[in-house]
Amino acid sequence: MKAPPSQLRRVVAANVRRLRTTLEISQERLASDSGLHRTYVGAIERAERNVSLDNVERLALALGVEPWRLLRECE
């Protein structure tokens, strides 16, 4: 049985989804812009994947934010 996703993984998932939808881009577009696979981006947004720091940086660059913004819990 899998352990539930960590709080930080859920925070990253929520931030990626919120920023992506704010920019009105698809998961496919975000994946292309960040050099990641579309299904991987979807799994990140569902908090199913443990994202490496390298991929946090790639996503942040594609979303136009500093990487720490993906790790910070929204208020």
mmCIF file as gemmi writes it, N, C-alpha and C atoms, coordinates in Angstrom:
data_model
loop_
_atom_site.group_PDB
_atom_site.id
_atom_site.type_symbol
_atom_site.label_atom_id
_atom_site.label_alt_id
_atom_site.label_comp_id
_atom_site.label_asym_id
_atom_site.label_entity_id
_atom_site.label_seq_id
_atom_site.pdbx_PDB_ins_code
_atom_site.Cartn_x
_atom_site.Cartn_y
_atom_site.Cartn_z
_atom_site.occupancy
_atom_site.B_iso_or_equiv
_atom_site.pdbx_formal_charge
_atom_site.auth_seq_id
_atom_site.auth_asym_id
_atom_site.pdbx_PDB_model_num
ATOM 1 N N . MET Axp A 1 ? 0.833 -1.182 0 1 0 ? 1 A 1
ATOM 2 C CA . MET Axp A 1 ? 0 0 0 1 0 ? 1 A 1
ATOM 3 C C . MET Axp A 1 ? 0.88 1.249 0 1 0 ? 1 A 1
ATOM 4 N N . LYS Axp A 2 ? 0.54 2.203 -0.863 1 0 ? 2 A 1
ATOM 5 C CA . LYS Axp A 2 ? 1.294 3.448 -0.961 1 0 ? 2 A 1
ATOM 6 C C . LYS Axp A 2 ? 0.95 4.389 0.184 1 0 ? 2 A 1
ATOM 7 N N . ALA Axp A 3 ? 1.979 5.119 0.615 1 0 ? 3 A 1
ATOM 8 C CA . ALA Axp A 3 ? 1.746 6.163 1.611 1 0 ? 3 A 1
ATOM 9 C C . ALA Axp A 3 ? 1.112 7.363 0.914 1 0 ? 3 A 1
ATOM 10 N N . PRO Axp A 4 ? 0.306 8.116 1.63 1 0 ? 4 A 1
ATOM 11 C CA . PRO Axp A 4 ? -0.287 9.305 1.012 1 0 ? 4 A 1
ATOM 12 C C . PRO Axp A 4 ? 0.807 10.323 0.684 1 0 ? 4 A 1
ATOM 13 N N . PRO Axp A 5 ? 0.548 11.212 -0.284 1 0 ? 5 A 1
ATOM 14 C CA . PRO Axp A 5 ? 1.562 12.196 -0.646 1 0 ? 5 A 1
ATOM 15 C C . PRO Axp A 5 ? 1.859 13.133 0.523 1 0 ? 5 A 1
ATOM 16 N N . SER Axp A 6 ? 3.106 13.571 0.596 1 0 ? 6 A 1
ATOM 17 C CA . SER Axp A 6 ? 3.506 14.493 1.658 1 0 ? 6 A 1
ATOM 18 C C . SER Axp A 6 ? 2.831 15.845 1.469 1 0 ? 6 A 1
ATOM 19 N N . GLN Axp A 7 ? 2.838 16.637 2.522 1 0 ? 7 A 1
ATOM 20 C CA . GLN Axp A 7 ? 2.258 17.982 2.456 1 0 ? 7 A 1
ATOM 21 C C . GLN Axp A 7 ? 2.996 18.824 1.412 1 0 ? 7 A 1
ATOM 22 N N . LEU Axp A 8 ? 4.317 18.729 1.352 1 0 ? 8 A 1
ATOM 23 C CA . LEU Axp A 8 ? 5.075 19.515 0.385 1 0 ? 8 A 1
ATOM 24 C C . LEU Axp A 8 ? 4.732 19.097 -1.043 1 0 ? 8 A 1
ATOM 25 N N . ARG Axp A 9 ? 4.549 17.82 -1.271 1 0 ? 9 A 1
ATOM 26 C CA . ARG Axp A 9 ? 4.168 17.364 -2.61 1 0 ? 9 A 1
ATOM 27 C C . ARG Axp A 9 ? 2.81 17.929 -3.007 1 0 ? 9 A 1
ATOM 28 N N . ARG Axp A 10 ? 1.879 17.989 -2.051 1 0 ? 10 A 1
ATOM 29 C CA . ARG Axp A 10 ? 0.564 18.574 -2.331 1 0 ? 10 A 1
ATOM 30 C C . ARG Axp A 10 ? 0.673 20.077 -2.594 1 0 ? 10 A 1
ATOM 31 N N . VAL Axp A 11 ? 1.569 20.752 -1.89 1 0 ? 11 A 1
ATOM 32 C CA . VAL Axp A 11 ? 1.779 22.188 -2.101 1 0 ? 11 A 1
ATOM 33 C C . VAL Axp A 11 ? 2.316 22.436 -3.51 1 0 ? 11 A 1
ATOM 34 N N . VAL Axp A 12 ? 3.323 21.675 -3.916 1 0 ? 12 A 1
ATOM 35 C CA . VAL Axp A 12 ? 3.886 21.821 -5.26 1 0 ? 12 A 1
ATOM 36 C C . VAL Axp A 12 ? 2.803 21.552 -6.301 1 0 ? 12 A 1
ATOM 37 N N . ALA Axp A 13 ? 2.034 20.511 -6.1 1 0 ? 13 A 1
ATOM 38 C CA . ALA Axp A 13 ? 0.963 20.161 -7.042 1 0 ? 13 A 1
ATOM 39 C C . ALA Axp A 13 ? -0.027 21.313 -7.196 1 0 ? 13 A 1
ATOM 40 N N . ALA Axp A 14 ? -0.471 21.858 -6.076 1 0 ? 14 A 1
ATOM 41 C CA . ALA Axp A 14 ? -1.445 22.951 -6.113 1 0 ? 14 A 1
ATOM 42 C C . ALA Axp A 14 ? -0.859 24.194 -6.781 1 0 ? 14 A 1
ATOM 43 N N . ASN Axp A 15 ? 0.395 24.499 -6.485 1 0 ? 15 A 1
ATOM 44 C CA . ASN Axp A 15 ? 1.024 25.686 -7.07 1 0 ? 15 A 1
ATOM 45 C C . ASN Axp A 15 ? 1.214 25.545 -8.572 1 0 ? 15 A 1
ATOM 46 N N . VAL Axp A 16 ? 1.663 24.387 -9.021 1 0 ? 16 A 1
ATOM 47 C CA . VAL Axp A 16 ? 1.842 24.18 -10.459 1 0 ? 16 A 1
ATOM 48 C C . VAL Axp A 16 ? 0.502 24.327 -11.173 1 0 ? 16 A 1
ATOM 49 N N . ARG Axp A 17 ? -0.517 23.693 -10.654 1 0 ? 17 A 1
ATOM 50 C CA . ARG Axp A 17 ? -1.84 23.764 -11.288 1 0 ? 17 A 1
ATOM 51 C C . ARG Axp A 17 ? -2.389 25.191 -11.279 1 0 ? 17 A 1
ATOM 52 N N . ARG Axp A 18 ? -2.273 25.87 -10.149 1 0 ? 18 A 1
ATOM 53 C CA . ARG Axp A 18 ? -2.791 27.239 -10.036 1 0 ? 18 A 1
ATOM 54 C C . ARG Axp A 18 ? -2.08 28.179 -11.012 1 0 ? 18 A 1
ATOM 55 N N . LEU Axp A 19 ? -0.762 28.11 -11.056 1 0 ? 19 A 1
ATOM 56 C CA . LEU Axp A 19 ? -0.009 28.979 -11.958 1 0 ? 19 A 1
ATOM 57 C C . LEU Axp A 19 ? -0.302 28.647 -13.419 1 0 ? 19 A 1
ATOM 58 N N . ARG Axp A 20 ? -0.395 27.363 -13.727 1 0 ? 20 A 1
ATOM 59 C CA . ARG Axp A 20 ? -0.663 26.953 -15.111 1 0 ? 20 A 1
ATOM 60 C C . ARG Axp A 20 ? -2.035 27.439 -15.56 1 0 ? 20 A 1
ATOM 61 N N . THR Axp A 21 ? -3.033 27.277 -14.71 1 0 ? 21 A 1
ATOM 62 C CA . THR Axp A 21 ? -4.375 27.703 -15.1 1 0 ? 21 A 1
ATOM 63 C C . THR Axp A 21 ? -4.487 29.226 -15.147 1 0 ? 21 A 1
ATOM 64 N N . THR Axp A 22 ? -3.752 29.913 -14.282 1 0 ? 22 A 1
ATOM 65 C CA . THR Axp A 22 ? -3.723 31.374 -14.328 1 0 ? 22 A 1
ATOM 66 C C . THR Axp A 22 ? -3.156 31.854 -15.661 1 0 ? 22 A 1
ATOM 67 N N . LEU Axp A 23 ? -2.137 31.162 -16.151 1 0 ? 23 A 1
ATOM 68 C CA . LEU Axp A 23 ? -1.545 31.5 -17.444 1 0 ? 23 A 1
ATOM 69 C C . LEU Axp A 23 ? -2.39 31 -18.618 1 0 ? 23 A 1
ATOM 70 N N . GLU Axp A 24 ? -3.418 30.23 -18.295 1 0 ? 24 A 1
ATOM 71 C CA . GLU Axp A 24 ? -4.318 29.651 -19.301 1 0 ? 24 A 1
ATOM 72 C C . GLU Axp A 24 ? -3.566 28.816 -20.327 1 0 ? 24 A 1
ATOM 73 N N . ILE Axp A 25 ? -2.681 27.956 -19.819 1 0 ? 25 A 1
ATOM 74 C CA . ILE Axp A 25 ? -1.976 27.02 -20.704 1 0 ? 25 A 1
ATOM 75 C C . ILE Axp A 25 ? -2.322 25.596 -20.298 1 0 ? 25 A 1
ATOM 76 N N . SER Axp A 26 ? -2.252 24.709 -21.246 1 0 ? 26 A 1
ATOM 77 C CA . SER Axp A 26 ? -2.569 23.303 -21.001 1 0 ? 26 A 1
ATOM 78 C C . SER Axp A 26 ? -1.388 22.594 -20.341 1 0 ? 26 A 1
ATOM 79 N N . GLN Axp A 27 ? -1.671 21.412 -19.807 1 0 ? 27 A 1
ATOM 80 C CA . GLN Axp A 27 ? -0.591 20.575 -19.289 1 0 ? 27 A 1
ATOM 81 C C . GLN Axp A 27 ? 0.38 20.242 -20.405 1 0 ? 27 A 1
ATOM 82 N N . GLU Axp A 28 ? -0.145 20.005 -21.587 1 0 ? 28 A 1
ATOM 83 C CA . GLU Axp A 28 ? 0.696 19.681 -22.73 1 0 ? 28 A 1
ATOM 84 C C . GLU Axp A 28 ? 1.651 20.833 -23.057 1 0 ? 28 A 1
ATOM 85 N N . ARG Axp A 29 ? 1.147 22.05 -23.036 1 0 ? 29 A 1
ATOM 86 C CA . ARG Axp A 29 ? 1.986 23.223 -23.318 1 0 ? 29 A 1
ATOM 87 C C . ARG Axp A 29 ? 3.047 23.39 -22.231 1 0 ? 29 A 1
ATOM 88 N N . LEU Axp A 30 ? 2.655 23.238 -20.958 1 0 ? 30 A 1
ATOM 89 C CA . LEU Axp A 30 ? 3.613 23.343 -19.862 1 0 ? 30 A 1
ATOM 90 C C . LEU Axp A 30 ? 4.689 22.273 -19.996 1 0 ? 30 A 1
ATOM 91 N N . ALA Axp A 31 ? 4.269 21.066 -20.338 1 0 ? 31 A 1
ATOM 92 C CA . ALA Axp A 31 ? 5.231 19.984 -20.524 1 0 ? 31 A 1
ATOM 93 C C . ALA Axp A 31 ? 6.218 20.327 -21.629 1 0 ? 31 A 1
ATOM 94 N N . SER Axp A 32 ? 5.715 20.806 -22.739 1 0 ? 32 A 1
ATOM 95 C CA . SER Axp A 32 ? 6.576 21.177 -23.86 1 0 ? 32 A 1
ATOM 96 C C . SER Axp A 32 ? 7.535 22.296 -23.472 1 0 ? 32 A 1
ATOM 97 N N . ASP Axp A 33 ? 7.024 23.318 -22.818 1 0 ? 33 A 1
ATOM 98 C CA . ASP Axp A 33 ? 7.847 24.464 -22.428 1 0 ? 33 A 1
ATOM 99 C C . ASP Axp A 33 ? 8.913 24.099 -21.396 1 0 ? 33 A 1
ATOM 100 N N . SER Axp A 34 ? 8.637 23.088 -20.585 1 0 ? 34 A 1
ATOM 101 C CA . SER Axp A 34 ? 9.58 22.699 -19.535 1 0 ? 34 A 1
ATOM 102 C C . SER Axp A 34 ? 10.447 21.509 -19.924 1 0 ? 34 A 1
ATOM 103 N N . GLY Axp A 35 ? 10.154 20.905 -21.07 1 0 ? 35 A 1
ATOM 104 C CA . GLY Axp A 35 ? 10.937 19.748 -21.498 1 0 ? 35 A 1
ATOM 105 C C . GLY Axp A 35 ? 10.583 18.465 -20.77 1 0 ? 35 A 1
ATOM 106 N N . LEU Axp A 36 ? 9.368 18.416 -20.224 1 0 ? 36 A 1
ATOM 107 C CA . LEU Axp A 36 ? 8.904 17.233 -19.504 1 0 ? 36 A 1
ATOM 108 C C . LEU Axp A 36 ? 7.778 16.575 -20.295 1 0 ? 36 A 1
ATOM 109 N N . HIS Axp A 37 ? 7.429 15.36 -19.92 1 0 ? 37 A 1
ATOM 110 C CA . HIS Axp A 37 ? 6.343 14.65 -20.599 1 0 ? 37 A 1
ATOM 111 C C . HIS Axp A 37 ? 5.001 15.087 -20.028 1 0 ? 37 A 1
ATOM 112 N N . ARG Axp A 38 ? 3.995 15.153 -20.876 1 0 ? 38 A 1
ATOM 113 C CA . ARG Axp A 38 ? 2.657 15.587 -20.474 1 0 ? 38 A 1
ATOM 114 C C . ARG Axp A 38 ? 2.093 14.749 -19.332 1 0 ? 38 A 1
ATOM 115 N N . THR Axp A 39 ? 2.258 13.451 -19.384 1 0 ? 39 A 1
ATOM 116 C CA . THR Axp A 39 ? 1.711 12.606 -18.323 1 0 ? 39 A 1
ATOM 117 C C . THR Axp A 39 ? 2.441 12.833 -16.998 1 0 ? 39 A 1
ATOM 118 N N . TYR Axp A 40 ? 3.713 13.188 -17.074 1 0 ? 40 A 1
ATOM 119 C CA . TYR Axp A 40 ? 4.493 13.497 -15.868 1 0 ? 40 A 1
ATOM 120 C C . TYR Axp A 40 ? 3.965 14.776 -15.225 1 0 ? 40 A 1
ATOM 121 N N . VAL Axp A 41 ? 3.677 15.785 -16.029 1 0 ? 41 A 1
ATOM 122 C CA . VAL Axp A 41 ? 3.119 17.046 -15.51 1 0 ? 41 A 1
ATOM 123 C C . VAL Axp A 41 ? 1.769 16.772 -14.843 1 0 ? 41 A 1
ATOM 124 N N . GLY Axp A 42 ? 0.939 15.953 -15.468 1 0 ? 42 A 1
ATOM 125 C CA . GLY Axp A 42 ? -0.343 15.593 -14.866 1 0 ? 42 A 1
ATOM 126 C C . GLY Axp A 42 ? -0.167 14.887 -13.535 1 0 ? 42 A 1
ATOM 127 N N . ALA Axp A 43 ? 0.811 13.988 -13.465 1 0 ? 43 A 1
ATOM 128 C CA . ALA Axp A 43 ? 1.076 13.262 -12.218 1 0 ? 43 A 1
ATOM 129 C C . ALA Axp A 43 ? 1.596 14.206 -11.13 1 0 ? 43 A 1
ATOM 130 N N . ILE Axp A 44 ? 2.366 15.213 -11.517 1 0 ? 44 A 1
ATOM 131 C CA . ILE Axp A 44 ? 2.826 16.218 -10.552 1 0 ? 44 A 1
ATOM 132 C C . ILE Axp A 44 ? 1.626 16.969 -9.997 1 0 ? 44 A 1
ATOM 133 N N . GLU Axp A 45 ? 0.722 17.388 -10.868 1 0 ? 45 A 1
ATOM 134 C CA . GLU Axp A 45 ? -0.455 18.146 -10.427 1 0 ? 45 A 1
ATOM 135 C C . GLU Axp A 45 ? -1.403 17.315 -9.567 1 0 ? 45 A 1
ATOM 136 N N . ARG Axp A 46 ? -1.327 16.014 -9.661 1 0 ? 46 A 1
ATOM 137 C CA . ARG Axp A 46 ? -2.143 15.13 -8.816 1 0 ? 46 A 1
ATOM 138 C C . ARG Axp A 46 ? -1.374 14.678 -7.582 1 0 ? 46 A 1
ATOM 139 N N . ALA Axp A 47 ? -0.168 15.225 -7.391 1 0 ? 47 A 1
ATOM 140 C CA . ALA Axp A 47 ? 0.701 14.894 -6.252 1 0 ? 47 A 1
ATOM 141 C C . ALA Axp A 47 ? 1.085 13.42 -6.244 1 0 ? 47 A 1
ATOM 142 N N . GLU Axp A 48 ? 1.162 12.818 -7.414 1 0 ? 48 A 1
ATOM 143 C CA . GLU Axp A 48 ? 1.539 11.408 -7.521 1 0 ? 48 A 1
ATOM 144 C C . GLU Axp A 48 ? 3.042 11.215 -7.705 1 0 ? 48 A 1
ATOM 145 N N . ARG Axp A 49 ? 3.755 12.259 -8.091 1 0 ? 49 A 1
ATOM 146 C CA . ARG Axp A 49 ? 5.187 12.149 -8.364 1 0 ? 49 A 1
ATOM 147 C C . ARG Axp A 49 ? 5.974 12.992 -7.383 1 0 ? 49 A 1
ATOM 148 N N . ASN Axp A 50 ? 7.117 12.454 -6.98 1 0 ? 50 A 1
ATOM 149 C CA . ASN Axp A 50 ? 8.06 13.163 -6.121 1 0 ? 50 A 1
ATOM 150 C C . ASN Axp A 50 ? 9.016 13.9 -7.045 1 0 ? 50 A 1
ATOM 151 N N . VAL Axp A 51 ? 8.857 15.192 -7.183 1 0 ? 51 A 1
ATOM 152 C CA . VAL Axp A 51 ? 9.561 15.978 -8.182 1 0 ? 51 A 1
ATOM 153 C C . VAL Axp A 51 ? 10.976 16.311 -7.718 1 0 ? 51 A 1
ATOM 154 N N . SER Axp A 52 ? 11.94 16.142 -8.617 1 0 ? 52 A 1
ATOM 155 C CA . SER Axp A 52 ? 13.325 16.504 -8.292 1 0 ? 52 A 1
ATOM 156 C C . SER Axp A 52 ? 13.478 18.026 -8.318 1 0 ? 52 A 1
ATOM 157 N N . LEU Axp A 53 ? 14.527 18.513 -7.697 1 0 ? 53 A 1
ATOM 158 C CA . LEU Axp A 53 ? 14.793 19.954 -7.718 1 0 ? 53 A 1
ATOM 159 C C . LEU Axp A 53 ? 15.055 20.447 -9.132 1 0 ? 53 A 1
ATOM 160 N N . ASP Axp A 54 ? 15.687 19.63 -9.943 1 0 ? 54 A 1
ATOM 161 C CA . ASP Axp A 54 ? 15.93 20.007 -11.335 1 0 ? 54 A 1
ATOM 162 C C . ASP Axp A 54 ? 14.606 20.253 -12.057 1 0 ? 54 A 1
ATOM 163 N N . ASN Axp A 55 ? 13.639 19.391 -11.824 1 0 ? 55 A 1
ATOM 164 C CA . ASN Axp A 55 ? 12.344 19.547 -12.489 1 0 ? 55 A 1
ATOM 165 C C . ASN Axp A 55 ? 11.514 20.674 -11.881 1 0 ? 55 A 1
ATOM 166 N N . VAL Axp A 56 ? 11.686 20.955 -10.598 1 0 ? 56 A 1
ATOM 167 C CA . VAL Axp A 56 ? 11.052 22.126 -10.007 1 0 ? 56 A 1
ATOM 168 C C . VAL Axp A 56 ? 11.561 23.37 -10.721 1 0 ? 56 A 1
ATOM 169 N N . GLU Axp A 57 ? 12.865 23.415 -10.96 1 0 ? 57 A 1
ATOM 170 C CA . GLU Axp A 57 ? 13.447 24.562 -11.659 1 0 ? 57 A 1
ATOM 171 C C . GLU Axp A 57 ? 12.924 24.665 -13.094 1 0 ? 57 A 1
ATOM 172 N N . ARG Axp A 58 ? 12.837 23.55 -13.784 1 0 ? 58 A 1
ATOM 173 C CA . ARG Axp A 58 ? 12.327 23.554 -15.167 1 0 ? 58 A 1
ATOM 174 C C . ARG Axp A 58 ? 10.886 24.047 -15.223 1 0 ? 58 A 1
ATOM 175 N N . LEU Axp A 59 ? 10.062 23.562 -14.304 1 0 ? 59 A 1
ATOM 176 C CA . LEU Axp A 59 ? 8.662 23.996 -14.256 1 0 ? 59 A 1
ATOM 177 C C . LEU Axp A 59 ? 8.565 25.485 -13.928 1 0 ? 59 A 1
ATOM 178 N N . ALA Axp A 60 ? 9.362 25.931 -12.961 1 0 ? 60 A 1
ATOM 179 C CA . ALA Axp A 60 ? 9.335 27.343 -12.576 1 0 ? 60 A 1
ATOM 180 C C . ALA Axp A 60 ? 9.719 28.24 -13.743 1 0 ? 60 A 1
ATOM 181 N N . LEU Axp A 61 ? 10.751 27.864 -14.466 1 0 ? 61 A 1
ATOM 182 C CA . LEU Axp A 61 ? 11.159 28.661 -15.627 1 0 ? 61 A 1
ATOM 183 C C . LEU Axp A 61 ? 10.046 28.722 -16.661 1 0 ? 61 A 1
ATOM 184 N N . ALA Axp A 62 ? 9.395 27.599 -16.907 1 0 ? 62 A 1
ATOM 185 C CA . ALA Axp A 62 ? 8.315 27.549 -17.888 1 0 ? 62 A 1
ATOM 186 C C . ALA Axp A 62 ? 7.102 28.367 -17.426 1 0 ? 62 A 1
ATOM 187 N N . LEU Axp A 63 ? 6.906 28.457 -16.109 1 0 ? 63 A 1
ATOM 188 C CA . LEU Axp A 63 ? 5.778 29.202 -15.559 1 0 ? 63 A 1
ATOM 189 C C . LEU Axp A 63 ? 6.118 30.671 -15.298 1 0 ? 63 A 1
ATOM 190 N N . GLY Axp A 64 ? 7.394 31.02 -15.45 1 0 ? 64 A 1
ATOM 191 C CA . GLY Axp A 64 ? 7.811 32.405 -15.271 1 0 ? 64 A 1
ATOM 192 C C . GLY Axp A 64 ? 7.891 32.866 -13.833 1 0 ? 64 A 1
ATOM 193 N N . VAL Axp A 65 ? 8.211 31.936 -12.919 1 0 ? 65 A 1
ATOM 194 C CA . VAL Axp A 65 ? 8.332 32.281 -11.501 1 0 ? 65 A 1
ATOM 195 C C . VAL Axp A 65 ? 9.654 31.761 -10.956 1 0 ? 65 A 1
ATOM 196 N N . GLU Axp A 66 ? 10.035 32.255 -9.797 1 0 ? 66 A 1
ATOM 197 C CA . GLU Axp A 66 ? 11.206 31.732 -9.1 1 0 ? 66 A 1
ATOM 198 C C . GLU Axp A 66 ? 10.863 30.338 -8.566 1 0 ? 66 A 1
ATOM 199 N N . PRO Axp A 67 ? 11.821 29.408 -8.563 1 0 ? 67 A 1
ATOM 200 C CA . PRO Axp A 67 ? 11.524 28.044 -8.105 1 0 ? 67 A 1
ATOM 201 C C . PRO Axp A 67 ? 10.935 27.963 -6.7 1 0 ? 67 A 1
ATOM 202 N N . TRP Axp A 68 ? 11.36 28.833 -5.804 1 0 ? 68 A 1
ATOM 203 C CA . TRP Axp A 68 ? 10.846 28.755 -4.432 1 0 ? 68 A 1
ATOM 204 C C . TRP Axp A 68 ? 9.34 28.982 -4.385 1 0 ? 68 A 1
ATOM 205 N N . ARG Axp A 69 ? 8.793 29.668 -5.366 1 0 ? 69 A 1
ATOM 206 C CA . ARG Axp A 69 ? 7.35 29.92 -5.36 1 0 ? 69 A 1
ATOM 207 C C . ARG Axp A 69 ? 6.541 28.627 -5.508 1 0 ? 69 A 1
ATOM 208 N N . LEU Axp A 70 ? 7.131 27.62 -6.113 1 0 ? 70 A 1
ATOM 209 C CA . LEU Axp A 70 ? 6.425 26.336 -6.25 1 0 ? 70 A 1
ATOM 210 C C . LEU Axp A 70 ? 6.432 25.56 -4.934 1 0 ? 70 A 1
ATOM 211 N N . LEU Axp A 71 ? 7.353 25.905 -4.037 1 0 ? 71 A 1
ATOM 212 C CA . LEU Axp A 71 ? 7.499 25.166 -2.785 1 0 ? 71 A 1
ATOM 213 C C . LEU Axp A 71 ? 6.8 25.835 -1.603 1 0 ? 71 A 1
ATOM 214 N N . ARG Axp A 72 ? 6.326 27.049 -1.818 1 0 ? 72 A 1
ATOM 215 C CA . ARG Axp A 72 ? 5.73 27.817 -0.734 1 0 ? 72 A 1
ATOM 216 C C . ARG Axp A 72 ? 4.224 27.635 -0.699 1 0 ? 72 A 1
ATOM 217 N N . GLU Axp A 73 ? 3.71 27.372 0.485 1 0 ? 73 A 1
ATOM 218 C CA . GLU Axp A 73 ? 2.264 27.194 0.646 1 0 ? 73 A 1
ATOM 219 C C . GLU Axp A 73 ? 1.565 28.529 0.446 1 0 ? 73 A 1
ATOM 220 N N . CYS Axp A 74 ? 0.517 28.526 -0.364 1 0 ? 74 A 1
ATOM 221 C CA . CYS Axp A 74 ? -0.257 29.738 -0.632 1 0 ? 74 A 1
ATOM 222 C C . CYS Axp A 74 ? -1.056 30.119 0.609 1 0 ? 74 A 1
ATOM 223 N N . GLU Axp A 75 ? -1.259 31.399 0.736 1 0 ? 75 A 1
ATOM 224 C CA . GLU Axp A 75 ? -2.006 31.89 1.914 1 0 ? 75 A 1
ATOM 225 C C . GLU Axp A 75 ? -3.455 32.127 1.567 1 0 ? 75 A 1
